[in-house]
Amino acid sequence: MPIDARKDEVAPKSDCLIPILVLEELAISDRPMSVTDMSKSLGISTTILHSYCDELEAQENIQTFGSKNTFVFGRRLVTLSTHALSHAQN
């Protein structure tokens, strides 16, 4: 899939793509996103998204913001992104 392709251009959502779709939603959003907002945008139930968000949070890829159901990028993902960008310029 090209880097600029949107999630609706991707084949039907398989379970292994859900964490990537969650991270994509956070990346393109101009604000922290709630599980409910992601559910509406992605067409995935909040019950399913909660379990993926919990795991992404446990791995520090996302973190809560304000409430336990609203998320932003976490420390681990920010560090990884910064590292990748610094090497991409070389």
C-alpha positions, -999 to +999 in steps of 0.1 A: +000+000+000+014+034-009+024+056+021-003+081+011-031+056+007-060+059+031-074+032+053-105+029+032-083+019+003-070-011+022-084-046+019-110-056+046-096-051+081-079-081+094-070-083+131-033-078+125-040-045+108-061-030+136-031-017+156-017+000+125-051+016+118-053+029+153-018+044+150-027+059+116-058+075+131-038+091+158-011+103+133-036+120+110-057+135+138-051+171+149-062+162+185-062+133+209-087+107+199-112+087+220-119+051+214-154+061+204-141+085+177-117+059+164-146+034+163-168+057+142-139+065+118-126+030+114-159+011+115-146-012+143-165-018+175-153+000+207-150-034+224-124-046+199-106-012+198-103-011+236-084-043+237-060-031+210-056+003+227-049-014+260-021-034+244-006-005+225-007+015+258+010-013+277+038-012+251+040+026+254+031+031+218+001+052+228-008+069+261-040+082+277-047+119+275-072+134+299-094+104+302-087+066+302-104+063+268-086+091+249-052+086+234-021+102+218+012+088+207+032+073+235+069+077+245+081+046+227+065+055+194+077+091+196+113+079+203+111+054+175+098+080+150+125+106+161+152+079+156+139+070+122+136+106+110+172+114+122+185+084+102+164+092+071+182+126+067+216+109+064 
